[in-house]
């Protein structure tokens, strides 16, 4: 079984790739920064001895995705697992929304992710086996003024994955939704919070183990399930007055 990690240069994606490589699986690392992706692939080849290949992908170039998936399978073999680990929070002033910037966030986090998911699972569905892991965010559980564009895209992606999971279950393809809280990545760098920030390696281990158990939705760190459960119960008339 081979695995493709899209957005493979982030710390969490690197840790995920290493987890699967240590299990002996061939790995394809995809990123916009191909040189960095190749360094990661080379490191995996040395450390684990697996076939690790780097490549370029553009999340918003949806027309290229079916051909890209075909090329990946030529390079590392039929995909048994694919991880959509990319995302873009953007730099959006929520008080003066610039829709061009907002559209980029939506196109990367939802449109591009859904397009790749369709291209990957089409191959898996033909074979009657495979796992798709979509990495989302707890930000998608409720719209908040601080990140409602990003949150809405991740929320839409989570709903999409839920429907995809329902459609592909009888075809032998498992779809897992990962809802991350604060993990130590570029997206959370400099974040001022009293809530614990998880290490990418810990998150990767949790994702790896949950995929093996065919978990449907994983919150990580786990306490975020309870936090978001409480936040979702706050009545709208009170919630809209909060600064979150």
C-alpha positions in Angstrom: 0.0 0.0 0.0 1.2 3.5 -0.8 0.2 6.8 0.7 0.0 10.3 -0.7 0.4 13.3 1.5 -0.9 16.5 0.0 0.6 19.6 1.7 3.5 17.4 2.7 5.9 20.1 3.9 4.0 21.1 7.1 5.3 19.7 10.3 2.2 17.5 10.9 2.3 16.2 7.3 6.0 15.3 7.7 5.2 13.4 10.8 2.3 11.6 9.2 4.5 10.6 6.2 7.1 9.2 8.5 4.5 7.2 10.5 3.3 5.4 7.3 6.9 5.1 6.0 7.9 3.4 9.2 5.2 0.8 8.5 6.9 0.1 5.2 4.6 2.0 2.8 5.7 3.9 -0.2 5.1 7.6 0.1 4.4 10.5 -2.3 5.0 13.9 -0.8 3.2 16.7 -2.6 3.7 20.5 -2.1 4.1 23.8 -3.8 7.7 23.9 -2.6 9.0 20.9 -4.5 12.6 21.3 -3.3 11.5 21.0 0.3 9.3 18.1 -0.6 12.2 16.3 -2.2 14.3 16.9 1.0 11.6 15.3 3.0 11.3 12.4 0.6 15.1 11.9 0.6 15.1 11.8 4.4 12.4 9.2 4.4 14.3 7.1 1.9 17.4 7.2 4.1 15.6 6.6 7.4 13.1 3.9 6.4 14.3 2.5 3.0 10.9 3.0 1.4 10.2 4.4 -2.0 9.6 8.1 -1.3 8.8 10.4 -4.1 8.3 14.2 -4.2 6.0 16.1 -6.5 4.2 19.4 -7.1 0.5 20.0 -6.8 -1.7 23.1 -6.8 -4.8 22.8 -4.7 -6.8 25.3 -6.8 -5.9 23.9 -10.2 -8.8 21.4 -10.0 -8.5 20.4 -13.6 -5.1 18.9 -13.0 -6.2 16.7 -10.1 -7.3 13.5 -11.9 -4.1 13.4 -14.0 -2.0 14.1 -10.9 -3.5 11.1 -9.1 -2.8 8.9 -12.0 0.8 10.1 -12.1 1.2 9.5 -8.4 0.0 5.9 -8.8 2.5 5.4 -11.6 5.3 6.6 -9.2 4.5 4.8 -6.0 1.8 2.3 -6.9 -2.0 2.1 -6.1 -2.9 4.4 -3.3 -4.1 2.7 -0.1 -4.3 6.0 1.8 -4.3 9.7 0.9 -4.0 12.5 3.4 -5.3 16.0 2.6 -3.1 18.0 4.9 -3.0 21.4 3.3 -4.8 24.5 4.2 -4.7 28.3 4.1 -6.0 30.7 6.8 -5.3 33.7 4.6 -4.7 37.2 5.8 -8.2 38.6 6.0 -9.3 41.7 7.8 -12.7 40.5 9.0 -13.8 44.1 9.6 -13.2 45.0 5.9 -13.7 41.8 4.1 -11.8 41.5 0.8 -13.6 38.8 -1.2 -10.6 38.1 -3.4 -8.7 37.0 -0.3 -11.7 35.2 1.0 -12.2 33.3 -2.2 -8.6 32.0 -2.1 -9.2 30.6 1.4 -12.4 29.0 0.3 -10.8 27.6 -2.9 -7.9 26.0 -1.1 -9.7 24.7 2.0 -12.9 23.5 0.4 -13.0 23.5 -3.4 -9.5 22.2 -3.9 -9.7 19.7 -1.1 -13.0 18.3 -2.4 -11.6 18.1 -5.9 -8.6 16.0 -4.8 -10.8 13.9 -2.6 -13.0 13.0 -5.6 -10.0 12.2 -7.8 -8.4 10.0 -5.1 -11.5 8.1 -4.1 -12.5 7.5 -7.6 -9.4 5.2 -7.9 -10.0 3.7 -4.5 -13.7 3.0 -5.2 -12.7 1.1 -8.4 -10.5 -1.2 -6.3 -13.0 -1.4 -3.4 -10.4 -0.4 -0.8 -8.6 2.6 0.6 -8.6 5.4 3.2 -9.0 9.1 2.7 -8.0 11.4 5.6 -9.2 14.9 5.4 -7.5 17.2 7.9 -9.9 20.0 9.0 -10.2 22.2 12.0 -12.4 22.7 15.0 -12.9 26.2 13.6 -15.4 24.7 11.2 -17.7 23.7 14.1 -19.2 27.1 14.6 -18.8 30.5 12.9 -16.8 33.0 14.9 -15.9 36.5 14.0 -12.2 36.0 14.3 -12.0 33.4 11.5 -15.4 32.9 9.9 -14.1 32.6 6.3 -11.6 29.9 7.2 -14.0 28.3 9.5 -16.8 28.2 7.0 -14.5 26.6 4.4 -13.4 23.9 6.9 -17.0 23.4 8.1 -18.1 22.9 4.5 -15.3 20.4 4.0 -16.3 18.5 7.1 -19.9 18.2 5.8 -18.6 17.2 2.4 -16.5 14.4 4.0 -19.5 13.2 6.0 -21.5 12.8 2.8 -18.5 11.2 1.0 -18.1 8.7 3.9 -21.8 7.8 3.6 -21.5 7.3 -0.2 -18.3 5.2 -0.2 -18.9 3.0 2.9 -20.5 0.2 0.9 -17.7 0.4 -1.7 -15.0 -0.4 0.9 -13.5 3.1 1.1 -13.1 4.7 4.5 -13.2 8.4 4.9 -11.9 10.0 8.1 -12.4 13.6 9.2 -9.8 15.0 11.5 -10.7 18.2 13.4 -7.6 19.7 14.8 -7.4 22.1 17.7 -4.2 24.0 18.4 -1.2 22.1 17.0 2.3 23.5 16.8 2.4 24.4 13.1 3.0 27.5 11.0 -0.7 28.4 11.3 -0.5 28.6 15.1 2.9 30.2 15.3 2.8 33.1 17.7 -0.7 32.3 18.9 -1.3 33.6 22.4 -3.5 31.0 24.1 -3.8 29.3 27.5 -5.1 26.2 25.8 -2.4 23.5 25.4 -0.8 23.3 22.0 -0.1 19.7 20.8 3.1 18.6 19.1 2.7 17.6 15.4 4.3 14.2 16.2 1.6 13.4 18.8 -1.1 14.5 16.3 0.4 12.3 13.6 0.4 9.3 15.9 -3.2 9.8 16.8 -4.2 10.1 13.2 -2.3 7.0 12.2 -3.8 5.0 15.0 -7.4 6.3 14.4 -7.1 5.5 10.7 -6.1 1.9 11.6 -9.3 1.7 13.7 -11.4 3.2 10.9 -12.5 6.1 13.1 -15.0 8.4 11.4 -14.3 11.7 13.1 -11.2 12.4 15.2 -10.9 15.5 17.4 -7.3 16.2 18.4 -6.3 17.0 21.0 -9.3 15.0 22.2 -10.6 17.6 24.7 -11.6 19.8 21.8 -14.6 17.6 21.3 -15.9 18.7 24.7 -14.9 22.4 24.1 -16.7 22.6 20.8 -19.6 20.7 22.2 -20.1 23.5 24.8 -19.5 26.3 22.2 -22.1 24.8 19.9 -24.8 24.8 22.6 -24.5 28.6 23.3 -27.7 30.2 22.0 -27.1 32.5 19.0 -28.6 35.5 20.7 -25.8 35.2 23.3 -23.1 33.9 21.1 -23.2 36.9 18.7 -22.3 39.2 21.6 -19.1 37.2 22.4 -15.7 38.2 21.1 -14.4 34.8 19.9 
